[in-house]
């Protein structure tokens, strides 16, 4: 049988097992997975002996070409997805943000227009709700049917993005009926605003006060509150960017009661800490993101949450702003520093290096966190997130022994600094294949803008009670 591509002799990794097998690709999909497939007739053969063969990474939390006042995040859909591809990510879900007075469909259409013709890899969209009305509630049902099956609400940023508890409850109740999944940014917005006013009145303007005015307690309090709202509504819930032990404990308690609560963390919370915000001069601005970096003790709690299954995914919250010309707007006022950091390119390398290579999680759990669980939670499985016949041929040949030093001098993100500058990681994507096309090979980009397609997603398909002991 003729194949377009044959990946031979690799260690094919799934959440359940690792086995040596060949993977045959034809027509953009996986045709066969078995040992010793025939080599004759294959258009191209990759010898993956000694390498991991894993499903393409899925990053379900990115902010590309995102407006923030008069500026935008520095990566658009072309540069951001190109950088993602270099890092082994073959699918993203970005956020279509509703503006005041705008319909959700208008927001989705706006973001689709930004991505179409630009995205290198496949993309889906969440829709952020900041202006709820009866008409918007009706749109939730329509969007789920149209493949936008997840919605984001903010408990932070009053007067801009925040919905009050009554509005969040309405969204949760609607999604309990239509199958949509509510994603929540959990911080007590009014409490944060009060702390910010106090800090500024006392003349505290340095970057570190971004963290000091958003303590872990405001995140934990909001996490507990929104879990209670979700329980009232009998609705599933996905808590984005969990940063600290206190919030983690809220999620763990909910899952112990078999509530459909899911949660993610991000690499920066696993590798960086509040100390980075206190770097000399204005360097701390590079690490201003929301929720803020926490204490080093929280890192270990998060790693344990990843190992035990309290956390289901690692996403980047990639929202880059240049240090020069964007971050430095807040030199005299930390509230003017654009919140967000770059990371879309380094998720797999950081998770493997800090997780598998460091002995914290297994390679099977690595694949589950980076690809399979996100695909299941966000309605893309089994099209995405698995190496199996019939699935999209989104595959990474991953070298577990290769090392790389992260640097702004060599990364592919369109941003002038790296939060991980000088960090050596072990584990490097060698070949990246998206729907059967080789898009990265040995640090050479072979893809093209516009190759990525919009994904119509189904509803969540993962059981809350699944726990991993990786």
C-alpha positions as CSV (number, residue, x, y, z in Angstrom):
1,X,0.0,0.0,0.0
2,X,1.3,3.5,-0.9
3,X,1.6,6.1,1.8
4,X,2.5,9.8,1.6
5,X,4.7,9.5,4.7
6,X,5.9,6.6,6.8
7,X,7.3,7.3,10.3
8,X,9.4,4.2,11.1
9,X,10.7,2.7,14.3
10,X,9.5,5.4,16.7
11,X,8.2,5.1,20.2
12,X,4.5,6.0,19.7
13,X,3.2,7.6,22.9
14,X,-0.4,7.8,24.1
15,X,-1.8,8.5,27.6
16,X,-2.3,4.8,28.0
17,X,0.9,3.2,26.6
18,X,4.2,3.6,24.7
19,X,4.9,1.1,21.9
20,X,7.4,0.8,19.1
21,X,5.5,1.0,15.9
22,X,5.4,2.6,12.4
23,X,2.9,5.3,11.5
24,X,1.6,5.6,8.0
25,X,0.1,8.8,6.7
26,X,-2.1,9.3,3.6
27,X,-4.4,12.0,2.4
28,X,-3.7,14.2,5.5
29,X,-4.8,11.5,7.9
30,X,-3.3,8.6,9.8
31,X,-3.7,5.5,7.7
32,X,-2.2,2.8,9.9
33,X,-0.2,2.3,13.1
34,X,1.5,-1.0,13.4
35,X,5.0,-2.6,13.7
36,X,7.0,-3.3,10.5
37,X,4.7,-1.6,7.9
38,X,5.9,-2.1,4.3
39,X,8.4,0.6,3.2
40,X,7.8,0.1,-0.5
41,X,5.7,2.9,-2.1
42,X,6.0,5.4,0.8
43,X,6.6,8.9,-0.6
44,X,8.8,9.7,2.3
45,X,10.2,7.8,5.2
46,X,11.4,9.2,8.5
47,X,13.4,7.0,10.7
48,X,12.3,7.8,14.2
49,X,14.4,5.2,16.1
50,X,15.2,6.5,19.6
51,X,12.6,9.3,19.2
52,X,9.1,9.8,20.6
53,X,6.2,10.0,18.1
54,X,3.5,12.0,19.7
55,X,0.2,13.7,18.6
56,X,0.7,17.3,17.7
57,X,0.4,19.7,20.6
58,X,-2.8,21.5,21.3
59,X,-2.6,24.9,23.0
60,X,-6.1,25.9,24.1
61,X,-5.3,29.3,25.5
62,X,-3.7,31.9,23.1
63,X,-4.2,35.6,22.4
64,X,-3.0,36.4,18.9
65,X,-3.5,39.8,17.2
66,X,-5.4,40.9,20.3
67,X,-6.3,44.6,20.7
68,X,-5.5,46.3,24.0
69,X,-6.4,49.9,23.9
70,X,-4.3,51.4,21.1
71,X,-1.9,48.5,20.9
72,X,-2.1,44.8,20.0
73,X,-0.3,41.7,21.1
74,X,2.8,41.5,19.0
75,X,2.2,38.1,17.4
76,X,-0.5,37.9,14.8
77,X,-2.0,34.6,13.5
78,X,0.8,34.1,11.0
79,X,3.8,34.8,13.3
80,X,2.1,33.2,16.3
81,X,1.1,30.0,14.7
82,X,4.5,29.7,12.9
83,X,6.2,29.9,16.3
84,X,3.8,27.4,17.7
85,X,4.7,25.0,14.9
86,X,8.4,25.3,15.7
87,X,7.5,24.2,19.2
88,X,5.5,21.2,18.2
89,X,2.0,22.7,18.5
90,X,-0.3,21.9,15.6
91,X,-3.6,23.3,16.9
92,X,-4.6,26.3,19.0
93,X,-7.8,27.8,20.4
94,X,-7.7,31.6,20.5
95,X,-10.2,34.0,22.1
96,X,-12.7,36.1,20.1
97,X,-13.4,38.9,22.5
98,X,-16.8,40.6,22.5
99,X,-16.8,44.4,22.7
100,X,-19.5,46.3,24.5
101,X,-22.6,46.5,22.3
102,X,-21.2,43.8,19.9
103,X,-22.9,40.5,19.2
104,X,-20.9,37.3,19.8
105,X,-21.3,36.4,16.1
106,X,-19.7,39.7,15.2
107,X,-16.7,39.0,17.5
108,X,-16.3,35.5,16.1
109,X,-16.4,36.8,12.5
110,X,-13.8,39.4,13.4
111,X,-11.4,36.9,14.8
112,X,-12.0,34.5,11.9
113,X,-11.1,37.3,9.5
114,X,-7.8,37.8,11.4
115,X,-6.9,34.1,11.2
116,X,-8.1,33.2,7.7
117,X,-5.3,33.2,5.2
118,X,-2.7,33.8,8.0
119,X,-2.8,30.8,10.3
120,X,-0.2,28.2,9.6
121,X,-1.9,25.5,11.8
122,X,-5.5,24.7,12.6
123,X,-7.3,26.9,15.0
124,X,-10.6,27.0,17.0
125,X,-12.1,29.9,18.8
126,X,-13.5,30.5,22.3
127,X,-15.9,33.4,22.6
128,X,-15.3,35.9,25.5
129,X,-18.5,37.4,26.9
130,X,-18.3,40.8,28.5
131,X,-21.7,42.3,27.7
132,X,-24.5,39.9,28.5
133,X,-28.1,40.4,27.3
134,X,-31.0,38.1,26.4
135,X,-30.0,38.2,22.7
136,X,-26.4,37.2,23.7
137,X,-27.8,34.3,25.7
138,X,-29.6,33.1,22.6
139,X,-26.4,33.3,20.6
140,X,-24.7,30.8,22.9
141,X,-27.0,28.0,21.5
142,X,-26.3,29.0,17.9
143,X,-22.5,29.2,18.4
144,X,-22.4,25.8,20.0
145,X,-24.1,24.4,16.9
146,X,-21.7,26.3,14.7
147,X,-18.6,24.8,16.4
148,X,-17.7,27.5,18.8
149,X,-18.5,25.4,21.9
150,X,-16.7,27.2,24.7
151,X,-17.1,30.6,26.2
152,X,-14.9,32.7,28.5
153,X,-16.1,34.9,31.4
154,X,-14.0,37.2,33.6
155,X,-14.4,37.7,37.3
156,X,-11.7,40.4,37.0
157,X,-11.4,43.8,35.3
158,X,-14.7,45.5,36.5
159,X,-16.1,48.0,34.1
160,X,-14.2,46.4,31.2
161,X,-14.5,42.6,31.0
162,X,-16.0,41.4,34.3
163,X,-19.4,39.8,34.5
164,X,-21.1,39.7,37.9
165,X,-22.1,36.5,39.6
166,X,-25.7,36.7,38.4
167,X,-24.6,37.0,34.8
168,X,-22.0,34.2,35.1
169,X,-24.8,32.0,36.6
170,X,-27.0,32.7,33.5
171,X,-24.2,31.7,31.2
172,X,-23.5,28.5,33.1
173,X,-27.2,27.6,33.1
174,X,-27.4,28.1,29.4
175,X,-24.3,26.0,28.7
176,X,-25.7,23.3,31.0
177,X,-28.5,23.0,28.5
178,X,-26.6,23.4,25.2
179,X,-23.4,21.5,26.0
180,X,-21.1,24.5,25.9
181,X,-18.2,24.8,28.3
182,X,-17.6,27.9,30.3
183,X,-14.0,28.9,30.8
184,X,-13.4,31.3,33.7
185,X,-10.7,33.8,34.6
186,X,-11.0,33.6,38.4
187,X,-9.9,36.7,40.3
188,X,-12.0,38.9,42.6
189,X,-12.0,42.0,40.5
190,X,-13.4,44.6,43.0
191,X,-10.9,43.4,45.7
192,X,-8.0,43.8,43.2
193,X,-9.2,47.3,42.2
194,X,-9.2,48.3,45.9
195,X,-5.7,47.0,46.5
196,X,-4.5,48.8,43.4
197,X,-5.9,52.1,44.6
198,X,-4.2,51.7,47.9
199,X,-0.8,50.9,46.3
200,X,-0.9,53.8,43.9
201,X,-2.0,56.2,46.7
202,X,1.1,55.0,48.7
203,X,3.4,55.8,45.7
204,X,4.0,52.1,44.8
205,X,4.4,52.0,41.1
206,X,7.1,49.3,40.4
207,X,6.3,46.1,38.5
208,X,6.3,43.9,41.6
209,X,3.1,45.7,42.8
210,X,1.2,44.0,40.0
211,X,1.6,40.8,42.0
212,X,1.2,42.3,45.4
213,X,-2.2,43.8,44.5
214,X,-3.4,40.5,43.0
215,X,-2.6,38.0,45.9
216,X,-3.3,34.3,45.7
217,X,-6.2,34.8,48.0
218,X,-8.2,36.8,45.5
219,X,-7.7,34.0,42.9
220,X,-8.7,31.3,45.4
221,X,-11.8,33.1,46.6
222,X,-13.0,33.6,43.0
223,X,-12.2,30.0,42.1
224,X,-14.3,28.7,45.1
225,X,-17.1,31.1,44.2
226,X,-17.4,30.2,40.5
227,X,-17.2,26.5,41.3
228,X,-20.3,27.0,43.6
229,X,-22.0,28.8,40.7
230,X,-21.3,26.0,38.3
231,X,-22.6,23.5,40.9
232,X,-25.8,25.5,41.2
233,X,-26.2,25.4,37.4
234,X,-25.2,21.7,37.1
235,X,-22.8,22.9,34.4
236,X,-19.2,21.9,33.5
237,X,-16.5,24.5,34.2
238,X,-12.9,25.0,33.0
239,X,-10.7,27.2,35.2
240,X,-8.0,28.9,33.1
241,X,-4.4,29.6,34.3
242,X,-4.4,28.2,37.8
243,X,-1.4,29.7,39.6
244,X,-1.4,28.7,43.3
245,X,-1.9,26.0,45.9
246,X,-5.1,27.6,47.3
247,X,-6.9,27.6,43.9
248,X,-5.6,24.1,43.2
249,X,-7.2,22.9,46.4
250,X,-10.5,24.3,45.4
251,X,-10.4,22.4,42.1
252,X,-9.2,19.2,43.8
253,X,-12.1,19.4,46.3
254,X,-14.6,19.9,43.5
255,X,-13.3,17.0,41.5
256,X,-13.2,14.8,44.6
257,X,-17.0,15.3,44.7
258,X,-17.2,14.3,40.9
259,X,-18.2,17.8,39.8
260,X,-17.4,18.4,36.1
261,X,-14.6,20.9,36.9
262,X,-11.5,21.0,34.7
263,X,-8.4,23.3,35.0
264,X,-5.2,24.2,33.4
265,X,-1.9,25.8,34.4
266,X,0.8,27.5,32.2
267,X,4.5,27.0,31.9
268,X,5.4,30.3,33.4
269,X,3.7,29.3,36.7
270,X,5.8,26.2,36.7
271,X,9.2,27.8,36.0
272,X,9.0,31.5,37.1
273,X,8.1,33.2,40.4
274,X,7.2,36.5,41.9
275,X,10.9,37.1,42.4
276,X,11.2,37.7,38.6
277,X,8.9,40.7,39.0
278,X,11.4,42.3,41.4
279,X,14.4,42.1,39.0
280,X,16.6,45.3,38.9
281,X,15.4,48.4,37.1
282,X,12.3,47.9,35.0
283,X,13.1,44.3,34.0
284,X,10.3,43.0,36.1
285,X,7.8,44.4,33.5
286,X,8.7,41.4,31.3
287,X,6.9,39.2,33.8
288,X,3.8,41.2,34.3
289,X,0.9,38.9,33.4
290,X,-2.4,38.1,34.9
291,X,-2.9,36.3,37.3
292,X,0.6,37.1,38.4
293,X,3.5,34.8,39.1
294,X,3.4,33.3,42.6
295,X,5.9,31.9,45.1
296,X,8.3,29.1,44.3
297,X,6.4,26.8,46.7
298,X,3.4,27.1,44.4
299,X,5.4,25.6,41.6
300,X,5.7,22.2,43.3
301,X,2.0,22.2,44.1
302,X,1.2,22.7,40.5
303,X,3.5,20.0,39.3
304,X,1.8,17.6,41.8
305,X,-1.5,18.7,40.4
306,X,-0.4,17.8,36.9
307,X,0.9,14.4,38.1
308,X,-2.3,13.4,39.9
309,X,-4.9,14.7,37.5
310,X,-6.2,17.6,39.4
311,X,-5.0,19.7,36.5
312,X,-5.9,18.5,33.0
313,X,-3.9,20.7,30.6
314,X,-0.9,23.0,30.2
315,X,-1.6,26.0,28.0
316,X,0.5,29.0,27.3
317,X,-1.9,32.1,27.7
318,X,0.5,33.4,25.0
319,X,-0.2,37.2,24.9
320,X,3.1,38.9,23.9
321,X,3.9,42.5,24.1
322,X,7.3,44.0,23.3
323,X,9.4,45.2,26.2
324,X,10.5,48.2,24.1
325,X,7.5,50.3,22.9
326,X,4.8,48.4,24.7
327,X,5.7,47.1,28.2
328,X,7.7,50.3,28.9
329,X,4.5,52.3,28.7
330,X,4.2,51.5,32.4
331,X,7.6,52.7,33.6
332,X,6.0,55.0,36.1
333,X,2.8,53.1,36.8
334,X,2.5,49.3,36.9
335,X,-1.1,49.4,36.0
336,X,-0.1,50.7,32.5
337,X,2.1,47.7,31.8
338,X,0.3,45.5,29.2
339,X,-0.5,42.2,30.9
340,X,0.8,39.2,29.1
341,X,3.8,37.2,28.2
342,X,5.2,35.1,25.3
343,X,5.4,31.4,25.4
344,X,3.6,29.7,22.5
345,X,6.8,28.2,21.1
346,X,8.2,26.6,24.2
347,X,5.3,24.8,25.8
348,X,6.2,21.2,24.8
349,X,9.9,21.7,25.5
350,X,9.3,23.2,29.0
351,X,6.7,20.6,29.9
352,X,8.9,17.7,28.8
353,X,12.1,19.1,30.4
354,X,10.6,20.1,33.7
355,X,8.2,17.2,33.8
356,X,9.4,14.0,32.2
357,X,13.2,14.6,32.2
358,X,13.0,15.8,35.8
359,X,11.1,12.7,36.8
360,X,7.9,14.5,37.8
361,X,5.5,13.0,35.2
362,X,5.7,10.1,32.7
363,X,5.9,10.6,29.0
364,X,2.4,9.3,28.7
365,X,1.1,12.0,31.1
366,X,3.1,14.5,29.0
367,X,1.1,13.6,25.9
368,X,-2.2,13.6,27.8
369,X,-1.5,17.2,29.2
370,X,-0.1,18.6,26.0
371,X,-2.6,17.1,23.5
372,X,-5.1,14.4,24.3
373,X,-6.9,15.9,27.3
374,X,-7.3,19.3,25.6
375,X,-8.7,17.6,22.5
376,X,-11.2,15.7,24.6
377,X,-12.2,18.7,26.8
378,X,-12.7,21.0,23.9
379,X,-14.5,18.8,21.4
380,X,-11.7,17.9,19.0
381,X,-11.2,14.2,19.9
382,X,-10.5,11.8,18.1
383,X,-9.9,14.1,15.1
384,X,-7.1,15.6,17.1
385,X,-5.0,14.5,20.1
386,X,-4.3,10.9,19.2
387,X,-2.2,8.8,16.8
388,X,-4.8,6.4,15.5
389,X,-6.2,5.5,12.1
390,X,-8.6,8.1,10.8
391,X,-7.3,10.9,12.9
392,X,-5.7,14.0,11.4
393,X,-2.0,13.4,10.8
394,X,-0.9,16.0,13.3
395,X,2.3,14.4,14.5
396,X,5.6,15.4,16.1
397,X,8.8,13.4,16.0
398,X,10.2,14.5,19.4
399,X,13.9,14.0,20.4
400,X,13.9,13.4,24.1
401,X,17.7,13.7,24.5
402,X,18.3,16.9,22.4
403,X,18.9,20.1,24.3
404,X,18.2,23.7,23.5
405,X,18.8,27.0,25.2
406,X,15.9,29.4,25.0
407,X,16.7,32.8,23.8
408,X,15.0,35.8,22.2
409,X,17.9,35.7,19.7
410,X,16.7,32.4,18.3
411,X,13.0,32.1,19.0
412,X,10.4,32.6,16.3
413,X,7.9,34.6,18.2
414,X,7.6,38.3,17.2
415,X,8.6,39.7,20.5
416,X,11.8,41.3,21.7
417,X,12.4,39.2,24.8
418,X,12.0,35.8,26.3
419,X,10.7,35.1,29.8
420,X,13.0,32.0,29.8
421,X,16.1,33.7,28.5
422,X,19.1,31.3,28.9
423,X,17.1,28.4,30.2
424,X,18.3,25.0,28.9
425,X,15.6,22.6,28.1
426,X,15.8,18.9,27.3
427,X,13.5,17.6,24.7
428,X,13.1,19.2,21.2
429,X,10.6,18.7,18.4
430,X,12.6,17.5,15.4
431,X,9.8,17.1,12.7
432,X,6.3,18.6,12.9
433,X,3.6,17.4,10.6
434,X,0.2,19.1,10.4
435,X,-2.6,17.3,8.5
436,X,-0.1,15.2,6.7
437,X,2.2,18.1,5.6
438,X,5.7,18.5,7.0
439,X,5.8,22.1,8.3
440,X,8.9,22.0,10.4
441,X,12.0,19.9,9.9
442,X,15.3,20.3,11.8
443,X,14.6,24.0,12.5
444,X,13.5,24.7,8.9
445,X,10.0,26.1,8.3
446,X,8.3,24.4,5.4
447,X,4.7,25.4,6.1
448,X,2.8,28.4,4.7
449,X,0.4,31.0,5.9
450,X,-3.3,30.1,5.3
451,X,-2.7,26.3,5.6
452,X,-4.5,26.3,9.0
453,X,-8.3,25.7,8.9
454,X,-11.0,26.8,11.3
455,X,-12.1,23.9,13.5
456,X,-15.8,23.3,14.1
457,X,-15.6,21.8,17.6
458,X,-18.0,19.4,19.3
459,X,-18.8,19.6,23.0
460,X,-16.7,18.3,25.9
461,X,-16.1,14.5,25.8
462,X,-14.0,13.8,28.9
463,X,-15.1,12.3,32.2
464,X,-14.3,14.4,35.3
465,X,-13.5,11.4,37.4
466,X,-10.5,10.3,35.2
467,X,-7.3,10.7,37.3
468,X,-3.8,10.0,36.2
469,X,-1.0,8.7,38.3
470,X,1.9,9.6,36.0
